[in-house]
Amino acid sequence: MSDKFAVVLAAGQGTRMKSKLYKVLHPVCGKPMVQHVVDSLKELDMARIVVVVGHGADKVKEQLGNAVEYAMQEEQLGTAHAVMQVAPILKGKKGTTLVLSGDEPLISSETLSALVAHHEAKQAAGTILTRIMDNPTGYGRIIRGEDGAVERIVEQKDANEEEQRVREINTGTYCFDNEKLFSALEKVDNNNTQGEYYLTDVIEILKKQGERIEASVTEEITIGVNDRVALAKAEALMRERILTKHMREGVTIIDPSSTYIETDVVIGRDSVIYPGTLIGAGTVIGEECIIGPHSQLKNCQVGDRVEIKHSVLMDSRVDSDATVGPFAYIRPHSHIGEGAKVGDFVEIKNTSLGKGSKVSHLTYLGDAEIGENVNVGCGTVTVNYDGVNKYKTIVKDRSFIGCNVNLVAPVTVGEGAYIAAGSTVTTDVPDGALAIARERQINKEDYAKKIIKK
């Protein structure tokens, strides 16, 4: 079995995006376009993946890291010129090489695998990934011979009336015999109005040498993203693909048109996603959960039978049978324990809330460790910041925190302790103690009348 290689073209500037962000780094459903392409290739057991970089090279390398190799295209002189930059890495090696663009996030590993399989089965020198379009205007047409092999690619501007009726188009993704690819590249010239070296010329050169050129038709929609309009189309198509996958795997999505789920999200069976919900990359949701309506989760780990309504959660964990919301804000590095309750207008940051504990409403818990079966009353605040440093609050198991309590950190509330409503606690509370830390009430008779007179 011969080796498989891939060349990803990602050197173009992308001026039509009108953006400071390099084109292939624009995200589609939470992941940069070039990362989508590389991830699809990784599923194909590639011997080597080479990404051709140019503009924004450092940023692309930062995104992809050491998972791929790189070739630099200092001047953008066309697609064939870009592949030529890979010669020091791949030239002379036996095998099959995929060439594709880094701005085609919709291309899947299944489509690429089918392309390679067709290419090798036909023992072709080159194979073009093609698609049948009802309206092929603007695309290069695939002209086949009587035996089904590709005779030539005809661009829209050069096609005659009969050729313009052809609905099979070139997607811009190719598969080549690696040795024949680099041999043909040496014969490509730039005798055209743009003065560039085009990869389509390789197909023509191989054909003139008597080599077989094949076409592999895909039903998958694959589009190159060159501007914000195409980016929005790719986003919509990817979003539909992701939602369909989850629904087929046993997730109920009440209204797909108002639900946004990014890539690399896992959702268990019999979970229900309500309208207006956004689930970001890295989130794992268990079975039989209710998420939404109008909730946002990003990089969260959620257990089974969890309910999250009208709430925002980021970089946190929620254990099974817990409830969050409505209108709760769970900030990074928080852990909501099994069966715990976080109610309305509660904000939690860098805090662990123990099993069975309740924070029902109007509370801020920051930099805290709350034990099991603790009741945190309405209006409680952990006073964790002195303007310079953050300090920790510890509340041990089975404690009861009354309403409108300030816990001034660093402070520890002992196991089974009670804090009276309205207290400002500045020193540790022993196990089982009742802490009352509030000013003694003084009533001044008839004082209100004096104020009115003024």
N, C-alpha and C positions, 0 to 999 in steps of 0.2 A: 504494500500500500504506500503510495507516494505521500509526501508531506503536503500540508495545506498552509498557505500563507494568505495574508490580507494586507492590503494597502488602503488606508483611509485618507482621503484628500481633505485636509482641514487648514489650508494655508491662505485662502482668500480673505480679503478684508471685510467683505459684506457691507459695502457702502450704502446699499439700498435699505439696510436696517435702520440707518440714521441713529446710531447708538454708540455710546462709549464702550459698551460691552461687546467683545469679539463675537462674531456671528454664531459660531458653533457652540458657544457657551450659553446662549439664550436657552432658558429652561422650557421644557415641554412636560407638563404634569409633574413638576418638581425636580426634574433631572435634566442637565444640559444635553443638548442634542447629540453632541459627539459622544457623550457617555452612553446614551441609548444605543448608538451604533456599536461601540466597543463591547458593551455588555452582550449584545446579540452575537457578536463574533466569538466571545469567550465560550459560548455554549457549543461551539463547533469543533473543539479540540484542535485549534490552530497551532501550528508549530511556531509561527512568529506573526505578530501583528505590528505593522509599522504605520505610524501616523505622520503624515507630511504636514509640517507646521511652517508658518511664516509670520503673518501679523498675529500679535498676541501670543507668540510661542510660549513664553514663560507661564502665562495664565493657563494655557491648555495643558502644559506639563504638570502644573500644580494640581489641576483637576484629575488627570489620568494617572499621574504618578509613575511607578515602575511597572505597571501592569502591561505596558506596551513599549516598543522602541520608537525612536523618532528620527526623521530625516528633515533637513531644513531646506526650504525653497526660498532663497533670498529674494528673487524676483518672480512675480506671478506671471509666467509666460504661457499659460495654458495647462490643460489637464495632462497631456502627454509629458510635458516638461516637468510637472509635479511628480509623475511616476518615475521619470528618469533619475530623480534625486535619491531613489531607493536602490539604485543599481549597486552601490557599494555593499548593501546588506543582502540583497536577494539574487543578483545576477549570477547565472551559472548553476543555480540550484535546481534540482529536479523536483517537480511538484505542480500543484494547482494554486493559482493566485486569484483571489477575489480583489477587485478594485471598486471601491464605492466612496460616496461622498459623506463627509462628516455632518452634513446638514440634512440628512434623511432619517429623522428619528423614528419613523414608522416602520422601517424595514425590520422584519423579525428574523430570528434564527431559523424558523421553519422555512421561510422563503429562501434564505441564503443556502440552507442545506439542500433544498430541492434544486436550486440553481447548480450547485456543485455536482449533485448526483446526475442531473441531466447532462452536464458538460462531460463528465467522465464516462457515462454510459455511451455517449455518442462519439467518444474519443476525438472531440473537437479541439481545434487550436484556440478558438475563442467562442464564448457563448454570451449572448446579450440577455439580460433580464428585461422582459417586455410585458406590456399590459394592453388589454383591449379597451378602447375608450369610445364612448358614443360621440364625443366631440373632440377629435384629436388635434384641433387647430393649435399651431404653435410648436408641436412636437415633431421630432424626426420620425419618419415612417420606416417600418421594417418591410423590405421587399424580399419575399421568399421565392425560391426556384421551385420547379415541379417536384423535386424530391423533399421539399420542406425545409431545406437548409437556407440560410440567409444569403441572398445575393448582394445586397447593399443596404445602407442606411441613407435615406433621402431627406434632407432638411426641408422644412415647410416652404422656404423661399425658392427652393430648387425643384420642388415637386410639380409634375404636370397634373392635369385634371384627373387622370386615372389614379395616379399615385396619391393624390390628396384624398381620395375616397378610402384609402387603406386606413383601418382603425387600430392596427397594431403599432404601438409606439415604443420608442427607446426610453427606458427609465433612467439610463445613465449609470447603471450598475453592471459590471462585467465579470466574467470568469475566464481566465487564460491558462494555457500551458505556460508555466513560468519561463522556461528557456526561450520559447518562441516569442513571448511577450517582449523580453528585453532585446532579442535580436531584431524584432520589427521596430522597436522604439528608436534604434539607431538609424533607421531609414526615414523617420518622420521629419518633414520640413515645415517651415513656417511661411510658405508662399501663399498667403491669404491676406485679406484686407486688414485683419487684426494683428497680423504678424505674430501669431501664437502657434503653439504646437498642440494639436488636438488628438485626444485619445481615439476618437472615431476613425482617424486615419490609420491606426493600427489594424482595425478591422479590414479596411480596404487593402492594405499591404499584405496581410495574411491571405486574403482572398485571391489576390493576384499571384501569390506564390502557390496556389492550388490547394491551400489548406481549407478544412471544413469549418465553417462558421455556423453555429447553432443559435437558436433563440428559445428561451425558457419562459413560458407565459405564466404570470402570476395574477391571481384575482385580488391579492392584497393591494390596498391603495398605498403607494409609496410616493411621497412628494418631496422635492427639494425645497427648502425654506430659504427664500432670498429677501423677503420683506416681512413687515408686521402682519400683513393680510394673510400671507401663507403661514406665518407662525400661528395665527389664530385658528386657521383651518387644521393645522397639524394638532394643535391642542384639543380641538373639538373631537377629531377622529381618535386620538389617543385616549381621551377621556371616555368616549363611548366604548372603546375596546376594553378598558380597565373595568368599567361598570358591568359590561356584559360578562366578563370573566368571573367577577364576584357573584353575580346573580346565578350563573350556571353552577357555581360551587356551593349554592345553598344559602346565600345571603339575600334577604329581602330589602330592596331599595324602593321605597315608596314612590319617589318621583325622581327618576334619573336626570331629568332636565334641570333640576335645582340641586343636584348633589355632585360634589367635587371630591374625587379620590385620586391621590397622586400614585406614582409607581412605588413598588416595594412596600406595599401595605398588605397585611394579612388580616383577614376577618373570618371568624369561626362560623360554623353552620347555625342557622336559625337565629342569627342576629338580625336586627331590623335597623335600617338607617333611614331616619326621617328627613324631610326636605330641609334645605338650607344648611346642610352639614358639609364641612370641609375636613377631610382626613389627610394629613400630611405624611410624607415619606418617613419610613422607619417605625410607623405605628403598627402594633400587633394587638388585635382585639379578639377576645375569646368567643365562646359560643353563648347563644341566647341572651345577647346584650341588646339594650335599646340605646341607640345613639341619636341624639337630636330630639326635637328639631333645633335648627340654628345653633349648632355647636361646632367648635373647632378643636381638633386634636393634632398635635405635631410631635412626632418621635415619642409616643407614649406606649406603655405596656399596660394593657387592660385585661383583667381576668374574665371569668365567666359570670353571666347573669348580672352584669353591671348596668346601671342606668345613668346616663349623662344627658341632661337637658339644658338647653340654652346656656352653655358654659364653654369656657376656653381652657384648654389644658396643654401644657408644653413641657416636653422633656421630663415626664413624670411617670409614676406607676400607680395604678389603681387595682387593688386586689378584688377577688371574686365577691359578689353579693353586696358591693358598696354602691352608694348612690351619690351623685354629684349634681348639684343645681336644684332649681334653676338659677341662672345668673351668678355662677361661681367662677372664680379665676384661680386656676391651679398653675402656679409658676414653676420654673425649672427646679429639678432636684427635690421634688416632693414625693411622698409615698403615702397613699391612702390605704389603710389596712382593710382586712377582710370584714365585710359587713358594716363598715364605718359609714357615717352620713356627713356629707358636706352640703349645707343648705344654701338658701338664697343670699346673695350679696356677701359671700365669704371669699376672702382672698388668702391663699396659702402659698408660702414661698420657702423653699429649702427646709421643709418641715416633714416629719413623719407623724402620721396620725394612726394610733394603734387600733387593733381589732375591736370592733364594736363601739368605738368612740363616736361622739356626736358634736358637730359644730353646726348648729342649725341655721343661724342667720347673723348677718351684720357684724362680722368678726374679721380681724386680721391676725394671722399666725405666721410669723416670719422667724426663721432660724430657730425652730423649736423642735422638741422631742416630746410628743404627747403619748402617754401610755395607753393601755387597753381600758375600755369601758369608762372612759372619762367623759363627763358632760361639760362642754364649754358654753357658757351662757352668752346671750345676745350682747353685742357691743364689746366683747373682750378684745384687748389689744396686747400683743407682746411688744414691749418697747425695746427694740433690739438694736437701735442705732444711736450713738451719742454724737454724731456729726463727724466722727473720725473712724471708729471701729464698730463692727457688728458683734453682738453678744448672743449667747444661747440661753433659751428658756427650757427647763425640763419640768414636765408635769407627769408624775408617776401614776400607776394604775389606780382606777376607781376613785379618782379625785373628782370634786365638783367645784366648778368655777362659776360663781354667780355672775349676774348681768353687770355690764359696764365696769369690768375689772381691768386695771392696767398691771401687767406683769413686767416689771422693770428689770431687764436682764443685765448681768447674769443672775439668774435666780432659779431655785429648785422648789417645787411644790411636792411634798412627800406623799406617799401612798395613802389613799383613803382620806386625804385632807379636804377641808372645805374652805372656800374663800367667799367671804360675805360680799353681797352685791355692792358695787360702788367703791371697792377697795383699790388702793394703789399699793401693790406689794413690792417692797424693795429689799427684803431679806428673806432667806429661806424659811419655808414652812415645814415643821416636822410632820412625820407620819401621823395621820389621824387627828391632827389639830384643826381648830377653827381659827382662821386669820381674819381679823377685822382691822382694816387700815384706812379709816376715813375720818374726816374732821367731825367733831361732835357738833350736832345741830344746835343752833342758837336762834330763837325766835324773838325779834324785837317788835314789841307791840306798837301798833299805830304808825310804824315807820313808813309804810306805803303812802299814807296820807300826806306825810311831809314831802315825799318825792313829787306827788301830784301837784302840790301847791307851788313847787318851784317851777 
